[in-house]
Amino acid sequence: MGDVLFERLCIIGPGLIGGSIARMARARGDVARHIVTTAKSQASRDRVRELGFADTVAETLAEAVQGADCVVLCVPVGVYAKVMEEIGPHLAPGCILTDAGSTKSSVVRDVRPHLGPGVRFVPAHPMAGTEHSGPDAGFPELFQGRYCIITPLEDTDPGALGKVRAMWERAGSMIETMDPATHDKVVAMVSHLPHLIAFTICSTADDLAEETREAVLKFAASGFRDFTRIAASDIDMWRDIFLNNREALLEMLARFSEDAHALGRAVRYGQAEFIEDRLARGRKIRRGLIERKQA
Amino acid sequence: MGDVLFERLCIIGPGLIGGSIARMARARGDVARHIVTTAKSQASRDRVRELGFADTVAETLAEAVQGADCVVLCVPVGVYAKVMEEIGPHLAPGCILTDAGSTKSSVVRDVRPHLGPGVRFVPAHPMAGTEHSGPDAGFPELFQGRYCIITPLEDTDPGALGKVRAMWERAGSMIETMDPATHDKVVAMVSHLPHLIAFTICSTADDLAEETREAVLKFAASGFRDFTRIAASDIDMWRDIFLNNREALLEMLARFSEDAHALGRAVRYGQAEFIEDRLARGRKIRRGLIERKQA
């Protein structure tokens, strides 16, 4: 066991991600001596007290960050600006501020104006999750074997970067660093676009005439089902992701949409060779994943 | 064990589906006394002889169907017309002709003109599969707990229908009957559109600049991976499905495409409520599957 990383670790938003960080820190003992958290709703704060995965459940944001040497934002990215407005003045100089948001350019945009002197900001994105949400959803192993992407800025303090990296390594994650814009494009393709498609195909099915919809649910096992699994995720989180990774997501949607229409057109005009080429690319990408043991 | 259903069961195309039917019939003993098969390539015929899941491996289609009281077409739907042209004249009066094709209107269109007098045609579609193909891919349990949709025609013989139904029941399937057009719409939505989307998103990823594509493969676990799984399926089979369920597939693609663009537009203009509504529908459909134990 290495040195304890933080004296007072504050987790804003004890949902799936925040609750898993707290539980992981608790289970290891070498991440923080004291874990503080706070949630917007009284019900969530009460539930965290019952579950007992934090040492202190603060009633307000200001109280929660008081004296913390590390604060982790684990709220939907759409409320970062509002949360920062409240906590900015209360962050101690030297405090490390990091986050777990799925978009990074918008996070930098919303956080930076509220950083007081000496606050060390390290944007991060643990690429882990389940379709569940809320204080009950977390578990200490959530981040094991998953990537955590850190997107340091030009002025990010190396000492702070090292500590955030160490926290995620102790959580069991593999660390990658890249710039925020590259991060946003990559996640738009690997995660945000697939989620947009999954949500869409569900609503397309939901609009079908009653009889056909019932049959779709009945025979879902043939492929449709695989798409719905990721469409069960948290609504607030995904609305905010879509709205805060707009440019990259719309670019990837446009590319996908062109490709889908090209394939549709080939179906309409019976262009067998074009179709075969597209199907072969699907297999090639799949094979690439298998070779990388990501399948 | 009930009465043996068929004296001589002929399976045209001993791949994933045909090979699984043969293995299932072998394992049970009450489906057929004698199992005949044939494949287009010498290599496949040799491989089936090595694997030994058929009693006879015929060299030609005509020889294969000779004296069979049940023939099951398990080839890509695009070659049905050609296969029927060859076997039509050799089917014995009273013979039951059935199939395992994923489209049904095109199958009826391609098979009916070649039916000799007394041949009893029962179109069927076992909704089971894996991403593997070829003589080695099959296994006797493939159809257990899966639906088999039978699409009888107005003039389908009830006795023949009963025997085909019994074969699939013995394979462990749940039987549904519907008309070919309804079948084609339902599978377009539950299976063909999801496959078209999965193949497309893979080719979209494949077109990305080298660096981004590598990152996509690396971080695929966040949703993209779930789409690639179904994109590994057999190319000939899927080309033929797309081309032979054109109308229904293009209709479902158009609906999906409108919905994806509507969601993209809401992202562009920051319409949070519209986005939330779509996300909520995704969860609703997913919940519907869980309630039906189809998740």
Interface residues (C-beta under 8 A of the other chain):
Chain A: M127 G129 E131 R146 Y147 I149 E176 M178 T182 K185 V186 V187 M189 V190 S191 L193 P194 H195 L196 I197 A198 F199 T200 I201 C202 S203 T204 A205 D206 D207 L208 T212 A215 V216 L217 K218 F219 A220 A221 S222 G223 F224 R225 D226 F227 T228 R229 I230 A231 A232 I235 W238 R239 F242 L243 R246 L249 L250 M252 L253 A254 R255 F256 S257 D259 A260 H261 L263 G264 V267 R268 G270 A272 I275 E276 R278 L279 A280 R281 G282 R283 K284 I285 R286 R287 G288 L289 R292 Q294 A295
Chain B: M127 G129 E131 R146 Y147 I149 E176 M178 T182 K185 V186 V187 M189 V190 S191 L193 P194 H195 L196 I197 A198 F199 T200 I201 C202 S203 T204 A205 D206 D207 L208 T212 A215 V216 L217 K218 F219 A220 A221 S222 G223 F224 R225 D226 F227 T228 R229 I230 A231 A232 I235 W238 R239 F242 L243 R246 L249 L250 M252 L253 A254 R255 F256 S257 D259 A260 H261 L263 G264 V267 R268 G270 A272 I275 E276 R278 L279 A280 R281 G282 R283 K284 I285 R286 R287 G288 L289 R292 Q294 A295
